[in-house]
Amino acid sequence: MLWDWLKQNADNTDLMSRIYLGYGTEDSFAPAIGLLSDLLPSDHIFRTTGGHTPKTMKKAWLLFLDKEELN
């Protein structure tokens, strides 16, 4: 359902500019996540080392929180 929604809304730049993505580069889902990252502004993507684990997600979350625009 998510991919269908994204396909329908990929040209909606206002909507895509409100989506942020964080993931680990060794995540088994990284290839599919990469497809989503192609639709988003590059400064909305937070990649970090690690797999599909809470530790990796925490690192991505901290990168997101460090973003100056959010402070």
N, C-alpha and C positions, 0 to 999 in steps of 0.2 A: 504494500500500500504506500509506503514511504517513497519508493522509486517512482510510482505512478504519479504521486502528488508532486514530486520534484520535476518530473518531465512536464507536467502541466504548468508549472510555475517558474521554470528555469529562466524565462525571459523577463520575469518580474524583478528588476534590479532593486527596487525598494524593499521587497520581501527578502531577497537573497542577502541584502546588506544587513539584515537583522539576525542572520544565522551565523553562529560561531561553531568551530569544529576543533576538537582536541583528540589526539590519538597517539599511540605508540607505533614507532616505525617497524617494530618486530611483531606487531599484532597480526594474528592470522587473518583478520578482516581488513588489513591495510590496503590490499588491492581494490576492494570494493569501496572503501572509504576514500581512496584516491579519486574515484569517479565523482564523488560528491565534492571533493575539494576543487575540482575543475570548475565548478559552478560558483564558487564563493570568492570574494575578494581575498587576495593573498594574506593581508594583514588580519584576517579572521580565522586563520588556520594555525593551530598550535601543535606542532609535531614534537615528540620527545622520544628518547630511546626507551625501549621496553615493549613488553607484550600486552596482552589483554588482561591486565591485572589492576587491582585497586592502587598499587604503588605508582604505576604508570599514569593512571587517570589523575591521581593527586598531583603528579608533576605537571601534567598538561593544565590542570585547573590552576595551579600556581602561576604558570606562564600567562594564562588568561587574566588572572587577578593583577599581575604586574603591568598589564597594558596601561599606558599613561592615559588614554582616552577614558578609561573607566574610573580613574581616581578623581 
